[in-house]
Amino acid sequence: MDENSDLAHLFSSNVVPKPIEATTVRANIDSLTREISRLEKELQQQRAVISAVRKLTLEILGAARFQLIDLCLVSKSWCDAARQTPSLWKGIRVEYRDVSYDKIVAWYGRSGSTLRTLEVIPPDIDDECMELDDCQSPNDGFRQLLTFGPTIDHLSIKCSSGQCFTNFTFGWIWGDNVSLSKPRPWDSIKSFTLTLTGRWEESAVNPDEPGDSGFMWIPPAVVSLQINLPDSSVAFPLDSGIAPPDMRIHLAEAWTLDTLTSFSISCNWGGPHILEIVKHCKNVETLAIDFKNSDLPDSRAAIMKQLSRIGLSLLKLRTLRLRQVSPSTAGKLFRILKAPVLAQLDISFGEVKIWQGKKFDDELGRLVQQSSAAFRSLNLRIHNVSLPPDDLNDILSALPSIMHLTLDEVGLVNHGRKDIFSVLREAARYLPHIGVIEVLNASTKSASPSSIPSLLDLRKKPLSGQPALSRLRSFTATFEDTKEAGSQCHNIDEMEIVQELRRSGLLVHVGPIGAT
């Protein structure tokens, strides 16, 4: 306190302050109150830095995220630490009808500036409840939350059908009682997931018209969209008399797909559906397709003839992820795709009983050829497949721009004395830019640890005229956690060549799955 101020006499006596002095004191009190509030906030931030929660591993925090109440009950210090950790409060998973606007707002109030997520799941209701008057999903709490609540960055909704989603949105997002005088959280949602689980009704009446498609109610500002369609056996039961390829998915007609930068779809209906949608995603940078072991049309189909002629041009596509796909289906896609700036290709194969990918590497090569930039740099991941060694060699040699290679749960068939590491040694001549090699979750039958030194030796002693592995900076190999694998990995790890390469700057990790 400044004793030389005009108010000093008031602090050392019981003199009644003059009106102007009282006004000054009140102003000082307000200023000090604001300062105290600021300091308390800073104190919380400082305490959060050394909180007990910060000492937990990410794995423990990930598990704790779903048991947040239990975490808060451990002790007062843990409860305080949890309350001061915004990332623990960024997500909520709740049923349609189990919603309290006030409780959710209070929950999100602790999330700070983190990106908030909301997952909405249905109660156990009759899938056939299709009329708005009978629908059990609308809830005043959600109407309030998505009309007047805090911003939500990602919303995930699960419904039985498109009509169910229409009821869900129309009842409390677009009802007559909703004021549109100011933007709502619904209007600013950037990431959205819609999962449909029941019988498909949308296109049964007018298969060529979008009509009142449920997709038209997708939030307007979405730039990252994920659509999970019901399994074909559920969507089109035998008694429906409808074949999935004959139906239409009116997503492109009902909603503007060219605003998306990220799109993901899961669909096993076969036919042209996936291509009819993806061709409208002109500005997508990340594309994920889960085929669920279904196929694309053959070359005689109209959509394939069209795209074979003009190409499936995704000029901004940088990341392509294929899930539960067969070699032939992936090959059909590569045949028509034009993606000049593709940088990440992630292929997870489905139920590949017998490898039938003789044309796979040819189509992969055609994809490179059709993309004018020819993949200046590429990260390639191949997952869940067993194939002949020559086919693996052909795939790698078709992609000389690979900089990061991951072979995850990849095995070899009919390989004789060859294994994955010897194939990589042969293919190294085609991979002058490769900097990272990962062989993960491997079987010692297809990937013998004893072959690793010969592969890594190429970094020290390239074959004549080859820049083989000269840019390699990281090598990882993990194996099934067996006693035999552990013993072999330990022996490799202690070899002089491995130690020497580590001293030269190469990161090398060889061990059983889960080893560090």
N, C-alpha and C positions, 0 to 999 in steps of 0.2 A: 504494500500500500504506500502511495506517495504522501508522506506526512506534510509536504510543503504545498500540497494542493489546497484549493479554496475550500475543500470539504474536510480538511484534517481535523478541525475543531469538533466536528460532529462525531468522530470516532473515539474521541477521548472525553466526551461529556454526554449529558442527557438533554442537550439543547434540541428543541423542536426545529426541524429544518424548515427553511423558507420554501414557498411553492416552487421557485426556480431551482432550489437545491434538491427538493424532493424529485423533481422531474429528471434532474441529472443523475441522481442515485438510481432511479428506476431504469434509466437508459444503461447505466453501468451494470445493473443486475441482469438485464437482458443480454448484454454483451458477454458477461461472465458465464451466463447459462449456456449460451451458444458455444463458448470456448470449452466449458466442461463437457458438453455433448461431443464436441470434436475430439477432445482428449480421451473420453471414454471409448469412442469408436477406434481411435488409434491404439488404445490400450488393448482392446479386443483383438485387433490385428496383430499386435506384438505377441500376445498370449497364444494366438493361433499358430504362430511360427514355431513355438516350442511345445505345442499341444501333444497329448498322447497319441492322437489320431495320426499325426504326421510320422510317428515312429512305426506305424503299421505298414506292412508290405502292400503293394497294389492288389495282390491276390486276396489278402485278408479284407482289405477295404471293399473289393468287389463283392465278396460274400456278405460283408456287413451291410452293404447297400440295401440288401433285401431283408435285413433284420435290424433296421434302424432303431426301432423301439427298444429291442433288447439291448442294443449298444448304449442307448441313453440310460438304461436301468443298471448298468454295471456300477457306476458311481457318479457322484456329482461332477467330478473333474472330466470323466468321459462324456457325460451328458453335455457339459459346457463345451468340450472340444468338438463334439459332433455338431452342436448348434452353430459353431463358428467355422464349420467346414462346408462352404456352399455347395460343393460338388455332390455331397451326400443327399442334397435336397432337390436336385434338378429333375428327378423323374418320378412319375406316379403311374401305377397300374390299377385300374378300378373298373368295376362293373357299371353298366349303364345307370342302373337305379340306385347304386350305392354311392351317391355323390352328395357332398356338402360343400356348397360354394365357399362358405367362410373357412372351413377346414383346409380346403385346397389352396385358397389364397394365402392363408397363414403358412402353410407348408412351403409354397413357392416363395414366400417372403424371406425365407432363410437361404434361398438359392443364389442370392447376389446377382452378379452379371453373367452367370453360367447359362448355357443354352438349355432351355427347359423342354422336357419331353412328357407327353401324356399318352398312355395306352388305354384304350377303351375296349373292354371285352363284354360280350353279351351274357345275360343270365341264361339259365336253362329254360328257354321258351320254345314254343312250337314253331318249327321252321315255316309252317304254312300260314302263319299270321302275316298276311301281306297288305291288308288294308290299314290306312292311317288310323282309323278309329279303333282298330283292334290292336295296334302296335303297342308293345310294352316297353319299347326302348326310350322314347323321349323322356327327358327329365329336366325339371326346372333348374336344377343345379348346373347342368351342362349348358343350358341356354344362357344362364347368367355368366358362367365362366367364359364361354366363347363369344359373349357379347360385351361384357363389361369387365372381365378379369384381366390378369397380367398377360403379357405376350407369351406365346407358346411357339417354340421353334420347330418341334417335330410332333405331329399327331399321328397316332396309329389307331385305326378303327377296324374291328372285326364284326362282320355282319353275315347273315345267312344268304343274302341275295342283294342284287342291285336295287330291288324295290324296297328291301329293308333299309338300305343305305339312304334311299330317297326319303323314306318316312323319317329316318333318324335326323336328317338335315332339314327337311322342309318343315317339320313340326316345330322346331325351335330356333332355326337359323333364318328362315325366310317367311315365317308366319307374319300375319298382318299386325301383330302386336309388337313386332321388333322395330325399334327406331333405327333408321339408317343415317342419322344426322352426323355421326362421326365414325371413323374406322373402328372396326372390332378386332379382337385377337384373331378371330376366324379369317379375317381378310389379310392378315400379315403372316400366316403360316407358310414357311418356306419348304418344309419337308413333310411328306405325307405318305402313309402306308395304308392301303385298303386291302383287307383280306376277306374274300367271300368264300363261304364254306358249304353252301347248300345247293339245291336244285337250280339250274339256270332257266330263268323265265324271260329274260329281257327281250330276246329276238324271236320268240315263238310266234307272235302275232304278225309283225311286219319285219321279216328278216332283212329287208333292204333299207329300212328307215330307222334312224336313231330314236325318234319319238321322244319319250320322257326317260331317256337312259339315266341310270343312277350316276354314271360317270360325269354328267353335267354339273353335279353338285360338289365336285372336287374343289377345295379352296382355291380361289383365283390367283393367289400370288405364289403358288408352289413352283419351285424350280428343281426339286428332287422328289421323284415319284416312284413308288413301288406298288405294283399290283400283283396280288397273289390270287389266282383263280382256283376254283374248286377242282378236285380231281374229276376227270371225265366220267368215271363210273358213278360219282355222286351227282354231278351236274346233269348227266344224261342217263338216267337209269333205263334198263331194258324196256320197261313198260312205257317209256316216253315215245318210242318209235323215232327218235331224233338221233342223227349221227353228228358228232361234234364238228367235223369238217364242213358240214352244211350250214352251220350257224354263223352269226356275225358277232364280233365284239366291237361295239360302237364307241370305243374310246376316242379314236381319232376324229370321229364326226361330232362327238359331244363336247370335247375339250381340246384346247389348243396345245399340241405337243411340241411345237417348235420353240416354246419358251423354256423348255427343260434343259438343264445342264447335266442331269443325272437321271437315268431311267432304269428300272429293274422290273422284270416280269417273270412270274412262275406259272407255267401252263403246259399241260400234257395232252392238249386236245388234238395235236397234229394239224395237218392242213395248212392253210396260208395265214392263220391268225397272227402269229408273231411277226412275220414279215410285213403284213398289212399295217401293223401298228408302228414297227420300228422305222419304216421308210419315212414316216412323218417326223421323226425326231432329228431334225436337220442340225440342231445346235448342241446335241448331246456330247458331253465330254467323257462321261462314264456310262457304260452300258453293261448290264448284267442280265443274262438269260438263263433261267433254270428250265431246261427242257423236260425234266422228270422222265427221262428215257423215251420221249416221243421223237418224232421225225419231222423234217421239213418236206414239202411236196417234191415230187420228182420233176425232171426237166420238162415234162409235158404240160405241167400246170401253168395256167395263165400268168400267175404272179412270178413264177420262175422265168418264163419267157420274157416278161417285161423287164425284170431286174437283170437278166443275162444281157439284155440289149443296152440298157441305160446305166446299170450298176446300182448297187445300194450305197449311195454316196453319203458318208458321215464324215465330213471334212474336218470336224473339230474333235473327233473321237480320239481320246488318249488312252483310255483303259477299257478293255473288253474282258469280261468274265463269263465263261460258259460253265454251267453246272449240269451234272447228270446228262451229259451229251455223249453220243456215239461218234466214233471217228467219221462215219459216212455223213452224219448230220452236220458235224463241224466242217467237213469238206465242202458240203453244199453251200454253207454260209460263206466260207472263204472264197468260193468261186465267184460270188457276186459282190462281195464287200470291197469298197474303196475307202481306205482310211489312211491318208497320207501322213498323219502325225501320231499314229498309234505308237505308244511307248510301253504299255503293259498288256501282255496277253496271258490270261490265267485260264487254263483249261482243266476242269475236273471231270473225268469221264464217269459214265454211269455203269450200267450192268453190261460190261464188255466181257462176255464169256470167252469168245475167241476173237483175237485181234484181226479185224478186216480193214486195215488202214493202208492198203497198198497204194491208194491214190491220195492219201492224206497229205503226205509231204509234197506231192505235186500241187495240190490245191493251196497248201500253205505257201509254196513258192509263187503260185499265181497271185495270191494276195499281196505278196511283196512286190511283184511285178506291176500289179495294177495300182499300187500306191506309189505315186511319183517320187515321194521322198525316200522310198525304199527303207523306211525304218532306220533313221540315222542312229538311234540307240533303242534297244528293246530289253525289257525285263520279261522273261518267259518263265511261267510256272506250269508244270505238267503234274497232274495228281491222279492217283487211283487207276492205274492201268498196268498191264503186263503185255509186253510186245517183244518181237524178235530183235536182236541187237542191230541188225542191218537197218531195220525200220527206224530205230532210235537214232542211228547215225545219219540216216537220210533226213530226218526232221531237223536235226541240229545243223546239218550242212546247208539246209534251205534258208537258214536265218543267220547269215554272217554278222549281223549287227547286234547280236545278243551281248549285253553287258552284264546281266544278272540272270543266272540260270538256277531254277529250283526244280528238283525232281523229288516229289513228295509221294511216298508209297508207290513208287514205280518199281516194277519187277521185270525180269526178262524170261522169255520162253524160248525153248529150242536154241539155247545159247552155247552149248558145248563148253569150251574152256573160257569163253568170254564172260565178262561181267560188266557192270555199269561203269566202273572206273577204267577198264580197258577200252570200252567204247568211247568214253570221254577223251581218253588219250588219243584215239584215232581221229576223233572229230575236232580236236584242238586246232588242227591246221586251218579249219574253216571259221574259227572263232577268234580273230585277232584282237577284238576289243573286250573280251570277257574279263570282268574284274571280280565277280563274286560267283562261286559255285556252292550250291547247297544240295546235298543228297540226304533226304530226311526220311525217318521211319522205314529204313531199308531192311530187307532180309539178307542175311549173310549168304544165302543161296544165290542171290542175284547180284550182290555187291560185297565182294570179299575185301575186308579191311587190308589184307596183305597186298592188294593191288594199288593202294593209295600212294605209297612212296614212288612207284614208277610214274604215276600221273603227276605228282608234285615235282618230280625231278625235271619235268619239262620247263619249269620256271627258271631253273638254274642252267639247264643244258637243252635249249631248243633243238629240235631236229634240224637237219641241214636245210637252210633256206626258209625256215619257218619262224614266225614271231610267236610261237605257241606259248600261251599263258604268261607272256612277258608283262602283262598288265594285271595279272591276278593279285588281288590284295586281301582276299578273304576266302577261306575254304572251310566248310562245315560238313561233317558226315555223322549222322546219328543212326543207330541200329536198334533192332528189337532187343529188349532188355533180357538177354540170356547170359548164362555164365560164359559160354563160348565167345559171344560177342564182346563181353566185358574184358575178357582176357586178351583177345586179339587187339582191341582198341587200346588197351594199356600198353601193349608191346609197340604199336605204331607210334603212340604218343611219345614214347621214350627214345625213338630212333634218332640218330644223329642228324639225318637229313631234315627231319621235321624241326628239331631244335635249331638247326642252322637257318632254315627258312624263317622261323619265328624271329631269330636275331636280325634277319634282313628286313623285317617289317611285315611279313605275311602273317595274318591272323589265321590260326589253325585250331579247329576244335574237332576232335574225334572221340566219340563215346556213345554209350547206350542212350536210348530215348530218355530225356529228362535229366541227363547228366549236365553239369555246368563246367 
